Amino acid sequence: MSPSRLFPAVLAAAAISMGSARTTADRVLLPIEVLGAAGTTVSRTITLQDGRAESVRSLWLQIHGLRYANQASVQVNSSAWMPLNNSTVSIPEPARSFGGIGGGFSTLVMTLSLPNGTVVPGANTLRFRFNQTDGIVSAYRVLAFNLLTSDGSKLLPPDDFVQDAPETWAPPLPDAASIRAGRELWETASLAANSLPNSPRIQARCADCHARDGRDLKYFNFSNASIVDRSRFHGLSTLQGEQIASYIRNLPLPSPGRPWNPPYQPGPGLDEQPVSNWAAGAGLSWVLDRDMDALPYLINQQGARVNGDAANSPVNLSTLRELAGKITPDLFRPDGNLNPREIPIALQLPDWSGWLPRVHPKDAWGPDFAQSEFAALYDGETQPEGKSKRTARQPLRALLVATQSSDRNVRPVPAAFDDWTQARRAFLKRFVKPKMEWWPALTDKVYSTQLWQLVKTWEMMQEFALEGRGREIFGSLADSRTWCNTIPAETAPSSALIPDGAAGVGGSALTNEYFMAAWYELQIVLNSGNHQHRDRAPVDWVYVIGRFNDLHAQTHQPEPARLLVAVTKALQSTDPRLGPGDYRQGWRPEQNIDPRILISPVWEPIFKPLPVELRRALTASLLSAWMDKNLQYPVAKYLPMGGLPARPYAPPQAYGEISGGSVWEAAQQFRDAGVPAELARRLQQWGIAYSDRAARLQYAGNSASSKK
């Protein structure tokens, strides 16, 4: 019998007894995958010694994949079924402020209160039920659970649990014929939209929404049972699901990820692993509980590594005050290269399921997509019906195949991705207009089109091993591992004009802002520009940083550390060899974020949690690093005799005065913030010299955006 047919037996109750020696057979197997039709139930049994049950007050859970209220219910022994929603469970920060169940985060920790007497001495059975699908979700996973006493202590020791080991998994049907059949099904099987009654057939195949060869399911270790369940969800049989699972399991590809670990989640030690492991991320254990816990990793990155992990390294006010003495201008040095891949954050990035489109563009837009340049630039394929608007440019996949030979130049690859991005923008402009009325179904179609491009980009970055070729593509200043495009940022809802509100992604302003923050953060992690800044590309730093305030307005969760990483990468976005004489690519402080962000009243709520000593040190160091860079060049380089091009963009007033020039006018505010008097004097002197030359050359305003 195949492993997937044995799956119910694998999920059978496992009895454990506290305090006794443990073998793999008598431990609780995690995760608990609750997969299948409405009403599917999975159980686990634990045994408590006498005198322990009376102290239990609640059930602690870590669950992946709860996307809506009452998707799941829990029963303990003979209790009533208890639905899981934001009213019945307690969810800690920051997940609570990001919406809890139905919010932005895919994995949540929660506590469910238990009536007195629910847990008894001896055997206790916990049952987890999948209540119903919303037409999209078909499962959830209990990653961990425990019983809590009145003081919040966990009753069950770690030795009572054992993690499933993907390296031991085998194809359900290992014969060659089944594996070939699985590949054929993956590429060609006709699918239903979902498991609801009368679900329509769709044009997309498995390979269309996933990586074309299925490597994503292998890479992130989706279990055989989950692949079979999802196959059935889309109208295939159990046998067909097992054949697909066998094909996936047989792929000779790396598989370091898990479905719940957000791709590329930053954390210490990632760069020490092979680049093939990068997409697996640092894991949920490196998603911080508080943003301020990231400050030691930010401040110490140039020095000794911070030991420990996210779970045992929270910082207190005393620790933060001590950090103030370690802050120097080198932290923000524009000619430096801060590594955001190694700095953990309190923002849980989307899991792999959050990358996958809900509807494929060919089902969303029909022949308009199939015959578009946007579709053709991916792989050159077109549908037979109608006349294709094929492009004369080489499809991306064909270009990347050619780059695999040792003598081929990979420098054209970023431009090809840019062409594909522009083609997607042009395609969506047919359906999306400024100030139009939005509705959820339209949002799903537009956002899914963005996600499809993101998934296919991941597919190509992996298949053609591009993540480790940054220095071949961008030159010696590039990061050792990087993406060569801005498609993560292009996935943000605002990039397609999707508004906040009920028609936003996820159905609210909160979730819409979360996904904007998540995809912009992913862009910073994957490709912050590699010192290739040109005008507002590849990252529009003023806009990206401005969105921190928009997110804060929804969550009320300050993120000073994550913001400071973004500010630093903005300052480091230009080539250190190019000065202000190169207006489009060189150092132009009036076009970037400037140090006023740390003293601006608009940004006060984000930095308010920082101790005064720490904020003073950060402000002085940021201003000093910024001034040191400015003074590398004479004022004449900033204001040439021939004038400057008109500035094409002014930051929204809602972001405060954090860009645009005339920073010297805030000298007194910097003094009030505790900046040394000599540093404030340097700022004023530079401003006097700048303003004097601007006046003599009749520039329009001290920011010198154009010549009169």
C-alpha positions, -999 to +999 in steps of 0.1 A: +000+000+000+013+035-009+024+060+018-005+083+009-030+055+014-015+049+048-018+086+057-048+081+080-028+056+099+001+080+101-022+105+117-036+081+142-035+090+178-001+088+194+000+081+231+027+097+252+034+097+290+051+126+306+085+119+322+092+086+306+119+078+280+110+086+245+113+067+212+102+080+179+072+056+179+056+070+211+061+107+204+035+130+188+043+134+152+043+170+139+031+188+119-005+176+120-019+181+085-057+184+084-064+178+048-095+169+028-132+175+025-154+195+049-155+177+083-122+159+080-108+153+115-074+143+127-065+134+163-036+131+187-036+115+222-014+125+251-012+110+286-009+131+317+002+118+351-020+123+381-018+158+396-010+175+363-043+178+346-058+201+372-033+228+364-042+231+327-061+263+318-056+266+280-044+250+248-014+267+230-013+262+192+009+272+163-011+268+131-002+273+095-029+281+069-058+295+089-071+320+063-106+328+076-127+326+108-141+292+117-121+274+091-110+250+119-124+237+152-108+219+181-122+194+205-105+181+237-118+148+249-156+151+250-158+189+250-179+208+225-162+216+193-145+250+197-142+271+165-110+291+160-116+328+153-104+361+166-130+361+193-124+326+206-086+326+207-059+350+220-033+359+194-001+378+205+016+407+188+026+414+162+002+389+144-028+403+162-023+438+148-018+423+114-054+409+115-049+376+133-070+349+117-078+362+082-051+388+084-017+390+068+004+363+085+001+327+073+013+311+105-002+321+139+004+314+175-028+314+196-042+304+229-076+287+234-091+288+269-103+255+281-132+250+306-123+236+340-122+198+338-117+195+301-083+179+305-082+148+327-055+125+343-045+098+319-053+097+282-065+130+266-075+131+229-072+163+209-091+165+176-086+190+149-113+195+122-114+212+089-148+227+088-153+239+052-135+254+022-140+289+009-132+277-026-095+284-022-083+267+010-084+229+015-062+223+045-043+237+075-014+224+096-009+223+133+029+229+136+030+227+174+007+225+204+009+224+242-011+226+273-006+258+294-009+262+332-024+292+349+010+310+348+014+303+311+040+275+315+040+247+289+032+214+305+044+190+277+082+189+273+099+191+238+108+154+240+071+145+237+071+156+201+090+145+169+091+163+136+083+145+104+114+141+083+110+149+046+143+132+037+126+099+045+096+104+022+093+082-009+071+083-040+037+068-032+040+048-065+077+044-072+075+026-106+087+045-137+053+043-154+035+060-125+062+087-124+058+093-161+020+095-157+025+120-129+045+143-151+020+140-179-008+149-155+012+178-141+016+193-175-017+185-192-045+173-168-077+192-171-086+207-137-117+220-118-115+254-102-122+239-067-140+212-049-173+231-045-204+216-063-207+225-100-172+239-100-162+249-136-133+235-155-103+259-159-078+264-187-048+264-164-028+232-157-007+224-126+024+236-144+009+269-152+004+283-117+034+265-102+069+262-114+066+245-148+084+213-137+069+213-102+101+221-084+084+244-060+064+216-044+097+196-041+117+225-028+092+235-001+085+198+008+048+197+003+039+162+016+026+134-005-007+137+013-010+174+007-003+169-030-030+142-033-054+163-014-049+193-036-052+171-067-086+159-055-095+196-047-090+203-084-111+174-096-085+147-100-087+112-085-067+098-056-047+077-080-039+107-102-029+126-071-005+098-061+010+098-095+016+135-094+031+132-059+054+104-072+066+126-100+073+155-076+090+133-050+113+118-077+126+152-089+164+153-085+163+188-070+172+204-036+144+205-010+155+226+020+122+245+025+089+238+043+054+250+033+051+272+064+086+288+063+083+321+043+106+322+013+137+343+018+126+353+054+158+370+066+179+358+095+215+353+107+235+327+090+216+325+057+246+336+036+267+308+051+244+283+035+245+273-001+227+298-024+204+269-033+190+271+003+184+308+002+147+306-010+139+284+020+145+314+043+157+315+079+125+299+091+096+310+114+120+308+144+136+340+130+104+360+127+108+383+157+081+391+182+092+427+183+108+449+157+132+464+183+147+429+188+163+434+154+184+463+165+213+443+179+216+425+145+215+458+126+240+476+148+263+446+153+264+435+117+298+451+111+311+436+143+306+404+163+277+381+154+248+381+178+245+347+193+213+328+200+181+328+181+150+349+179+132+329+206+158+336+233+172+370+223+146+397+232+161+430+241+151+452+270+155+490+276+188+484+293+202+465+263+190+491+239+207+519+259+239+499+258+236+496+220+238+534+218+275+533+225+281+510+196+265+531+169+288+549+146+284+567+112+298+535+096+264+519+102+248+542+076+278+549+054+264+554+018+295+538+004+289+506+025+268+476+018+245+466+047+232+430+043+194+428+048+194+391+042+210+385+077+189+410+097+158+393+112+125+413+111+092+411+129+073+410+096+064+375+086+067+374+048+042+354+027+045+316+026+047+298-007+010+294-009+008+332-006+029+335-038+006+313-059-021+329-080-057+322-072-066+324-109-043+320-138-041+349-163-055+327-191-086+320-169-088+356-158-084+373-192-089+345-218-075+352-253-064+387-243-037+371-222-029+342-244-022+365-274-004+392-254+032+402-255+032+397-218+025+360-223+049+357-252+078+372-234+077+345-208+082+314-231+071+324-266+041+301-266+008+313-279-027+299-281-040+287-315-071+308-315-069+343-329-039+363-340-011+366-315+005+399-307+038+382-305+069+402-297+100+403-319+120+403-287+135+370-274+114+353-248+129+351-213+132+314-211+149+312-245+174+339-235+181+321-202+187+288-219+213+305-241+230+320-210+238+285-197+268+282-221+300+294-205+308+319-232+274+337-232+270+372-217+244+374-189+243+412-188+212+414-210+191+395-185+180+424-163+169+444-193+149+413-205+131+411-171+124+449-173+108+444-208+086+417-193+076+440-164+067+467-189+047+442-209+027+432-178+020+469-170+009+475-205-013+444-205-031+453-172-037+489-184-064+474-207-084+465-176-072+489-149-077+527-150-069+554-125-098+562-101-119+533-114-142+514-091-128+481-078-145+449-067-130+417-051-133+396-083-113+422-103-087+424-075-083+386-076-077+387-113-053+416-113-033+405-082-032+369-095-016+382-127+011+399-106+016+367-086+019+346-117+047+367-129+064+364-095+061+326-094+075+323-129+103+346-120+112+323-090+110+294-114+135+309-138+158+322-110+160+286-096+160+266-129+188+287-144+207+292-111+207+330-115+207+339-078+245+333-074+254+352-106+249+387-094+285+398-100+285+385-135+253+404-142+259+437-122+296+438-117+320+436-088+299+457-064+269+434-066+258+412-037+270+377-036+234+365-040+207+385-056+178+387-080+183+406-112+149+422-114+123+442-095+093+418-099+089+414-061+082+451-058+060+449-089+038+424-070+028+450-045-010+458-049-003+495-054+018+487-085-014+477-102-034+505-085-053+481-063-067+503-035-070+499+002-104+489+015-129+461+010-117+456-026-081+454-015-060+422-015-073+402+014-105+422+017-093+451+039-070+481+040-049+462+066-042+432+045-037+453+014-010+473+032+005+441+046+011+427+012+025+460+000+049+460+029+058+423+024+066+425-013+086+457-009+105+441+019+112+411-003+125+434-029+150+449-004+161+414+006+164+400-029+176+430-049+180+465-033+196+477-065+232+464-063+244+500-064+228+504-098+204+533-090+191+552-120+165+579-114+137+562-094+148+527-105+152+499-097+137+508-063+117+540-057+131+545-022+111+575-012+078+558-021+088+524-006+099+540+027+068+563+027+046+531+028+060+523+063+038+551+076+008+538+057+013+503+072+017+518+107-016+537+103-033+503+100-013+482+125-001+508+150+030+486+153+062+507+151+090+492+131+120+514+136+146+487+129+131+475+097+127+511+086+163+519+094+175+490+072+155+504+043+169+539+049+204+526+049+199+506+017+184+537+001+215+557+010+237+528-004+217+525-036+241+544-059+275+534-072+301+548-048+323+557-077+297+581-092+293+615-078+266+642-082+279+651-116+261+620-129+226+633-123+207+601-130+230+575-114+253+594-090+250+606-055+222+632-054+211+637-018+180+658-028+166+628-047+169+603-018+158+598+018+177+622+041+184+623+079+153+644+087+133+612+089+146+607+124+134+642+136+103+646+115+070+648+135+054+627+109+077+598+117+077+603+154+053+575+162+076+549+145+107+560+164+090+568+197+096+534+213+134+539+211+152+551+243+163+587+240+200+577+241+196+553+213+176+576+191+201+604+197+230+582+187+211+570+156+203+605+145+238+618+149+253+589+131+229+590+102+235+628+098+272+624+101+274+596+075+252+617+051+273+648+056+306+629+051+293+617+018+281+651+007+314+667+015+333+643-007+323+666-036+325+703-040+293+722-042+299+730-078+293+693-086+258+695-072+250+728-090+268+729-124+269+760-145+245+746-171+217+739-147+200+706-138+171+687-154+137+694-138+129+669-110+103+646-123+089+636-089+082+652-056+074+631-025+039+632-012+034+658+016+020+630+038+055+615+041+069+646+057+101+664+048+123+634+044+135+641+008+140+670-016+169+690-002+173+720+021+182+697+050+203+725+066+171+744+074+164+717+100+198+724+118+180+736+150+158+706+151+189+684+149+204+703+178+171+699+198+174+661+191+208+660+208+231+661+177+265+675+186+268+712+179+298+708+156+279+684+134+250+708+132+274+736+124+289+716+095+254+710+081+247+748+082+280+757+066+274+733+038+239+747+034+252+783+032+277+773+005+250+754-014+224+782-011+250+809-021+259+791-053+223+784-061+215+821-057+244+832-078+235+808-106+198+816-102+187+781-094+150+778-085+151+771-047+178+758-025+170+722-036+182+732-071+157+712-090+160+734-121+175+766-134+154+798-139 
